[in-house]
Amino acid sequence: MTRRELLLHEIEGVPDPVLEEVLDFIHHLKARAGKDGLDTAIASESSLAKDWLRPEEDEAWRNL
């Protein structure tokens, strides 16, 4: 059984009042994952800027 299948199986046995908490937790995890990706992108920006901010890059992207 895959992890997804196991999770779905477990959710089937969760009482209705607890499902709201499970859903909130899933939303929290998804938001945190998105934030972590954004943090990585922001941290990378300064190191990549030296390559992005060159006249050659501007020329390469001009016609797009």
JOLINZI-V690223 format. One record per run of one state. SS is the DSSP state (helix for helix, strand for strand, loop for the rest). FROM is the first residue (numbers start at 1). LEN is the number of residues. Records with the same first field share a line. If there is no record, write none. Layout:
SS = FROM-LEN / FROM-LEN
This chain:
loop = 1-2 / 13-3 / 53-2 / 62-3
helix = 3-10 / 16-37 / 55-7
